[in-house]
């Protein structure tokens, strides 16, 4: 079965954003040989380049050349730096490109990410669009912007882009962690802004009744290669599952590694739930980061009673867009909403 692979070539970055989860104590870089090991021993359906800013890696362009030569469907999430380094021909090798924005204004963006971050991202996005490369705006939903999702969507749509949103995970701290009400209101704001292309955040998917995922994709149909040379089920997962080198000797066994199995674990408390087939306990990384892997997702409304489930379902009014090929949806719990509105509310 084709696997969605997330690759971080380096943990280095030209910016230092306060919500970033990349390790910073030591320099970490994958080698070209390690990337080729991944390509040789996994049935790679798509690759997304993330973690640090990949263009900082000295072999970045060589890696892209290998991916192009092998015909690998490749996407990248960038602050713009990694795109500005490339020729038009190199840039056109991407299947899709995402530019990171967490706020809809230049002042907020530069204050949060650093002076010049806005212009760097905007100029790279506009260049990609001139070249006809599919583009999207990528954002992290946090306690500081959950109530701005509709503004971010309007901003993205104004640029001719879809909006992809991930929920902040407390890998390095709790400063931006969403509260329970903030989580659900953030999704309500997001869905009110435009129709849903994909929603692989398992708890939200289950309550929407989309039935399009079975738990989080981590450790099932996706894997992450980190700059330290390790493999994990998810970019946020707190422990490595294996070394990349192990793919050469036991690629099939990687999926049975203890950390992979832990990512697929359904909490005992969830086993009798009517949503368990779709939700499977919600985000495993979120639970693991809390040290509560065998407990319900902290944003689960079921534990609060049927009346709360009905309240949340009523809050999440949504429309569906036509399905699209979204490489990133396969290797992270994420949500994409569409720039072009479509008819037919579900309620």
JOGI-V626540 format. One record per pair of residues at least 6 apart in sequence whose ideal C-beta (glycine too) atoms are under 7 Angstrom apart, sorted by the first residue. I is the first residue (numbers start at 1). J is the second residue. D is the distance in Angstrom with one decimal. If there is no record, write none. Layout:
I_J_D / I_J_D
This chain:
1_43_6.5 / 1_221_6.6 / 2_43_5.3 / 2_44_7.0 / 2_45_2.8 / 3_42_5.4 / 3_43_5.7 / 3_44_6.1 / 3_45_5.8 / 3_221_6.2 / 3_222_6.5 / 3_223_6.0 / 4_45_5.8 / 4_46_5.3 / 4_217_7.0 / 4_221_6.3 / 4_222_4.3 / 4_327_6.8 / 4_330_3.0 / 4_331_3.9 / 5_38_6.4 / 5_42_6.4 / 5_44_5.4 / 5_47_5.0 / 5_223_5.8 / 5_225_6.5 / 5_331_6.7 / 6_48_5.1 / 6_50_5.8 / 6_224_4.3 / 6_225_7.0 / 6_235_5.9 / 6_331_4.5 / 7_35_6.8 / 7_47_5.7 / 7_49_5.6 / 7_225_4.8 / 8_50_5.8 / 8_51_2.6 / 8_52_5.9 / 8_225_7.0 / 8_226_5.4 / 8_227_4.9 / 9_29_6.6 / 9_30_5.2 / 9_49_6.7 / 9_54_4.6 / 9_57_4.1 / 9_60_6.3 / 9_63_6.3 / 9_227_6.6 / 10_28_6.5 / 10_29_4.8 / 10_52_4.6 / 10_54_6.6 / 10_56_5.5 / 10_57_4.3 / 10_227_5.1 / 11_22_4.6 / 11_23_5.4 / 11_24_6.8 / 11_28_4.4 / 11_51_6.3 / 11_52_4.6 / 11_227_4.5 / 12_27_6.3 / 12_52_5.0 / 12_53_6.9 / 12_56_4.2 / 13_22_6.8 / 13_52_4.8 / 13_53_4.3 / 13_56_6.5 / 14_53_5.5 / 14_56_6.4 / 14_81_4.8 / 15_79_5.7 / 15_113_5.4 / 15_114_5.0 / 15_117_6.2 / 16_114_7.0 / 17_112_6.8 / 17_113_5.1 / 18_112_6.9 / 19_140_5.8 / 19_142_6.2 / 19_168_6.1 / 19_176_5.1 / 21_169_6.7 / 21_171_3.8 / 21_172_5.9 / 21_236_6.3 / 22_51_5.4 / 22_52_5.2 / 28_227_3.6 / 28_228_4.8 / 29_57_5.8 / 29_227_5.8 / 30_225_6.8 / 30_227_5.7 / 30_229_6.5 / 32_59_5.1 / 32_62_5.7 / 32_63_6.0 / 32_66_6.9 / 34_229_6.2 / 34_244_4.8 / 35_63_5.4 / 35_66_6.7 / 36_66_6.6 / 37_244_5.6 / 37_245_6.9 / 37_247_5.4 / 37_248_5.8 / 38_225_5.7 / 38_244_6.4 / 38_247_6.6 / 39_70_6.0 / 39_72_6.9 / 41_247_4.0 / 41_248_6.1 / 41_251_4.2 / 42_247_6.7 / 42_251_6.5 / 44_72_6.0 / 45_330_6.9 / 46_73_4.4 / 46_75_6.9 / 46_327_4.0 / 46_330_6.3 / 47_67_6.6 / 47_72_5.6 / 47_74_4.9 / 48_75_4.6 / 48_76_6.9 / 48_77_6.6 / 48_327_5.7 / 48_328_5.2 / 48_331_6.0 / 49_74_7.0 / 49_76_4.3 / 50_77_4.7 / 50_235_6.8 / 51_226_6.6 / 51_227_6.2 / 51_235_6.6 / 52_227_6.5 / 53_78_6.5 / 53_79_6.1 / 53_81_5.2 / 53_82_5.6 / 54_60_5.5 / 54_76_6.7 / 54_82_5.0 / 55_81_5.2 / 55_82_3.1 / 55_85_4.8 / 60_82_6.9 / 61_90_6.6 / 64_90_6.0 / 64_93_6.1 / 67_74_4.9 / 68_93_4.5 / 73_95_4.7 / 73_327_6.1 / 74_93_6.8 / 74_94_5.7 / 74_95_5.8 / 75_94_6.3 / 75_95_5.4 / 75_96_4.6 / 75_97_7.0 / 75_327_4.4 / 75_328_6.0 / 76_82_6.5 / 76_94_5.8 / 76_97_5.8 / 77_98_4.4 / 77_100_6.4 / 77_138_5.3 / 78_99_6.4 / 78_100_7.0 / 78_124_7.0 / 79_100_5.2 / 79_117_6.3 / 79_120_6.4 / 79_121_5.9 / 80_99_6.1 / 80_120_3.9 / 80_121_4.3 / 80_123_6.7 / 80_124_3.7 / 81_120_6.5 / 83_91_6.2 / 83_97_6.6 / 83_124_4.1 / 83_128_6.7 / 84_124_5.7 / 88_131_5.9 / 91_128_6.7 / 91_131_6.1 / 91_133_6.6 / 92_131_5.6 / 92_133_6.3 / 94_133_5.9 / 95_327_6.2 / 96_134_4.3 / 96_136_6.8 / 96_327_6.4 / 97_128_4.9 / 97_133_5.5 / 97_135_5.3 / 98_136_4.7 / 98_138_4.1 / 98_164_6.3 / 99_121_4.5 / 99_124_6.2 / 99_125_4.6 / 99_135_6.9 / 99_137_6.1 / 99_138_6.8 / 100_121_6.6 / 100_138_5.1 / 101_109_6.3 / 101_121_6.3 / 101_137_5.2 / 101_139_5.9 / 101_152_7.0 / 102_112_6.2 / 102_139_5.2 / 102_140_5.6 / 102_145_5.9 / 103_109_5.1 / 103_112_6.2 / 103_145_6.2 / 103_148_6.9 / 104_148_6.6 / 104_151_4.6 / 104_152_5.2 / 104_155_3.8 / 106_118_4.2 / 109_117_5.5 / 109_118_4.3 / 110_116_6.8 / 110_117_5.5 / 110_118_5.4 / 125_135_5.5 / 125_159_6.4 / 128_135_4.9 / 129_135_5.7 / 129_160_6.5 / 135_161_5.2 / 136_161_5.1 / 136_162_4.6 / 136_163_6.9 / 136_164_5.3 / 137_156_3.8 / 137_159_6.8 / 137_161_4.8 / 137_163_5.1 / 138_164_4.9 / 139_152_5.5 / 139_163_6.6 / 139_165_5.2 / 140_166_5.6 / 140_168_5.2 / 141_149_6.8 / 141_165_5.2 / 141_166_7.0 / 141_167_5.1 / 141_168_6.4 / 141_178_6.7 / 141_186_4.9 / 142_168_4.5 / 142_176_3.8 / 142_178_6.8 / 143_176_5.5 / 143_177_6.2 / 143_178_5.4 / 143_179_6.7 / 143_182_5.7 / 144_176_6.1 / 146_178_5.9 / 146_182_4.7 / 146_185_6.3 / 146_186_3.4 / 147_185_6.9 / 147_189_6.5 / 149_186_5.6 / 149_189_3.9 / 149_190_4.3 / 149_193_6.4 / 150_189_5.0 / 150_192_6.1 / 150_193_4.5 / 152_163_6.1 / 153_163_5.0 / 153_190_6.9 / 153_193_3.4 / 153_194_5.5 / 153_337_6.2 / 154_193_6.9 / 156_162_6.7 / 156_163_4.1 / 156_339_6.8 / 157_194_6.8 / 157_339_4.2 / 160_339_6.5 / 161_339_6.3 / 162_197_6.5 / 162_336_5.5 / 162_337_6.6 / 162_338_5.6 / 162_339_5.6 / 163_337_5.3 / 164_328_6.4 / 164_334_5.8 / 164_335_7.0 / 164_336_4.7 / 165_190_6.1 / 165_334_6.9 / 165_335_5.0 / 166_332_6.3 / 166_334_5.3 / 167_178_6.6 / 167_183_7.0 / 167_201_6.6 / 168_176_4.7 / 168_177_6.2 / 168_178_6.5 / 169_236_4.3 / 169_285_6.1 / 169_286_6.1 / 169_289_6.4 / 170_177_5.1 / 170_289_5.6 / 171_236_5.5 / 171_289_6.5 / 178_186_6.5 / 180_299_5.9 / 183_299_4.6 / 184_312_5.5 / 184_315_6.1 / 187_204_5.7 / 187_316_6.1 / 188_315_4.7 / 188_316_5.9 / 190_335_6.5 / 190_337_6.1 / 191_316_5.8 / 191_317_6.4 / 191_318_4.2 / 192_317_6.7 / 193_337_6.2 / 194_337_4.1 / 194_338_5.3 / 194_339_6.6 / 194_341_6.2 / 195_319_3.9 / 195_320_5.8 / 195_321_4.0 / 195_337_6.5 / 195_338_4.9 / 195_341_6.3 / 195_342_4.5 / 196_318_5.3 / 196_319_6.9 / 196_320_5.6 / 196_321_6.3 / 196_337_5.8 / 197_321_4.8 / 197_324_5.3 / 197_326_6.3 / 197_336_4.1 / 197_337_6.5 / 197_338_5.1 / 198_326_5.3 / 198_329_4.5 / 198_335_7.0 / 198_336_5.0 / 199_205_5.1 / 199_208_6.6 / 199_210_6.3 / 199_335_4.6 / 200_213_5.1 / 200_217_6.2 / 200_329_5.3 / 200_333_5.4 / 200_334_5.6 / 201_333_4.5 / 201_334_6.9 / 201_335_5.8 / 202_213_5.8 / 202_215_5.2 / 202_216_5.1 / 202_278_6.9 / 202_279_5.0 / 202_280_6.1 / 202_282_5.6 / 202_283_6.6 / 202_333_6.5 / 203_279_5.4 / 203_282_4.1 / 203_297_5.2 / 203_299_5.9 / 203_300_6.2 / 205_212_6.2 / 205_213_5.1 / 205_278_6.1 / 206_275_4.2 / 206_278_4.0 / 206_279_3.8 / 207_312_5.9 / 207_313_5.7 / 207_316_6.6 / 208_316_6.0 / 208_318_6.3 / 211_278_5.6 / 213_278_6.7 / 214_277_6.8 / 214_278_6.5 / 214_280_6.3 / 215_279_6.7 / 215_280_2.7 / 215_281_6.8 / 216_283_5.6 / 216_284_5.5 / 216_333_5.2 / 217_330_6.1 / 217_331_6.5 / 218_233_4.0 / 218_234_3.8 / 218_237_7.0 / 218_263_4.8 / 218_284_6.1 / 218_285_6.6 / 219_233_3.3 / 219_260_4.3 / 219_263_3.5 / 219_264_5.2 / 220_264_6.2 / 221_330_6.4 / 222_330_5.6 / 222_331_3.8 / 223_231_5.8 / 223_233_6.6 / 224_231_6.8 / 224_232_4.8 / 224_233_7.0 / 224_234_6.1 / 224_235_5.0 / 224_331_6.9 / 225_231_5.8 / 225_244_6.0 / 226_232_6.2 / 229_243_6.0 / 229_244_5.3 / 230_240_3.7 / 230_243_6.0 / 231_240_6.8 / 231_241_5.3 / 231_242_4.7 / 231_244_6.1 / 231_254_6.3 / 232_240_5.7 / 232_241_5.4 / 232_259_6.8 / 233_241_6.2 / 233_259_6.5 / 233_260_5.3 / 233_263_3.7 / 234_263_6.4 / 234_285_4.6 / 235_332_6.8 / 236_285_4.1 / 236_289_6.6 / 237_259_6.7 / 237_263_6.4 / 237_285_5.3 / 237_288_6.5 / 238_288_5.5 / 238_289_5.7 / 239_259_5.4 / 240_259_6.8 / 241_254_6.9 / 241_257_4.4 / 241_259_3.8 / 241_260_5.0 / 242_254_5.1 / 242_257_5.2 / 246_254_6.3 / 247_254_6.5 / 254_260_6.9 / 262_288_7.0 / 262_293_6.3 / 263_284_4.8 / 265_284_6.8 / 265_293_6.1 / 266_276_6.5 / 266_280_5.2 / 266_281_5.0 / 267_281_4.5 / 267_294_4.9 / 267_295_5.5 / 267_296_5.9 / 268_294_5.9 / 269_295_6.1 / 269_296_5.4 / 270_276_5.1 / 270_281_4.7 / 270_296_5.9 / 273_302_5.7 / 275_302_6.7 / 281_287_6.9 / 281_296_6.7 / 281_297_6.3 / 282_296_6.9 / 282_297_2.6 / 282_299_6.9 / 282_300_6.0 / 283_297_5.8 / 283_333_5.5 / 284_293_6.8 / 286_297_6.3 / 286_298_6.7 / 287_293_4.8 / 287_295_6.3 / 287_297_6.4 / 290_298_7.0 / 296_303_5.7 / 301_308_4.4 / 301_309_5.1 / 301_312_4.8 / 302_309_5.9 / 317_345_6.0 / 317_346_7.0 / 317_347_5.7 / 318_346_5.8 / 319_342_5.6 / 319_344_6.2 / 319_345_5.8 / 321_338_3.9 / 321_342_5.4 / 326_336_5.5 / 328_334_6.0 / 329_336_6.6
